[in-house]
Amino acid sequence: MARLEQVAESLLTLTDCIRWGASRFNAAGLHFGHGTDNALDEAFGLALQAVHLPFDLPPRYLDARLTLEERLAILRLFDRRIRERRPAAYLTGEAWFAGLPFFVDDRVLIPRSPLAEWIGRGFAPWLEAAAVGRVLDLGTGSGCIAIACALAFPEAEVAAADIDAGALAVATRNVARHHLEDRVHPVRSDVYDGLPPLRYDLIISNPPYVDAADLAALPPEYRHEPRHALAAGVDGLDVVRRILAGAAARLHPGGILVVEVGNSAEAVARAWSEVPFTWLAFEHGEDGVFLLTAEQLHDHAAALGAGRAEG
C-alpha cells in the first residue's frame, strides 16, 4: 500500500493515471477480452468508474487535477486488476451491452456478445419489430440479451431462461433495474426443459460453445467466469445440438432462431453441412452467429436432430 501511495503522489490527473495503469497492465501481461481489447481502454474504463465519472466524459476533464483519495482509488483498482487477473467488470460490478448498463458478478458471463448489433436492427428483414409478440432467450445469464430484445421489440413478452439459479438472480436484478418486470420473465430451464408449451417469434441464444481444446487454453481472466457457461464438450456443440433439435417445435411460422457459436462456427458447418445456415455479417468485423428460419428448421429437422459429434 505504501508503494501505491508513493506512486499516487506523482500522478496528478486522470490522464496521468490512465497512462500509468496501461503501462502496468502491459508489463503484467494482462489479457483483454471482456469489453475492451487493449490496456489503454481498460485503464480508461477502470479509472472513470473508480471516481464515478461517465464514459462519455468530455476530454477537457481528463487533465483535471484529482484529489489524493481519488488517485488512490484508481490505483487500488488497477492493483487488483493486476494481482487477481479478474476481468474489470467483476471488479466494478458493471458491464455494458447494447448501450445499457448491467450488474454482473461471477455468477454470470460478462456481456460481450456481438448480438447487440443485430438486436438493435430488429433482425430485419426477417422480423418486423412491431409484430414480434414472444421472444425466448436461452442461457440468459445476466439477462442482457433478453432486456435488449424487450427494448427492441416493444410488443414482446420475453422469457429469460437459464439453468442456473445464481444467474437468474442476477438477471432478475437487471430486469428490475431497467423496469421491465412486466415483460421480461426469468425462468429456470435446461434449454427447453422447464419451459411452458409456447411458441416464439424469436429464439435467441449465446449458449456455452467453447470446445475442450480452447477451454484448456483460456487466459486466467476467463477462469473467473462460470465454467458451465463456457464449456460445451469436445467440439463445443453439446448445447447447440439441443437448441437446434428442439427449435422447430418452439417457433411460430415465420419465426427465426439466432445462435452465437463463436469459434465453433466451423464445427457447426461440419456437423450440419447440408443445412443452409445464414451467417450474419457485422459492421465491426465480428462473426460466428447463425440464423435459421422456422421453415428451414422444419425442412431439415432430421439432419438437425442428428448432428454428428466430433471425437
Secondary structure, 3 states (H helix, E strand, C coil): CHHHHHHHHHCCEHHHHHHHHHHHHHHHCCCCCCCCCCHHHHHHHHHHHHCCCCCCCCHHHHHCECCHHHHHHHHHHHHHHHHHCCCHHHHHCEEEECCEEEECCCCCCCCCCCHHHHHHCCCCCCCCHHHCCEEEEECCCCCHHHHHHHHHCCCCEEEEEECCHHHHHHHHHHHHHCCCCCCEEEEECECCECCCCCCEEEEEECCCCECHHHHHCCCHHHHHCCHHHCECCCCCCHHHHHHHHHHHHHEEEEEEEEEECHHHHHHHHHHCCCCCCEECCCCCCCCCEEEEEHHHHHHCHHHHCCCCCCC
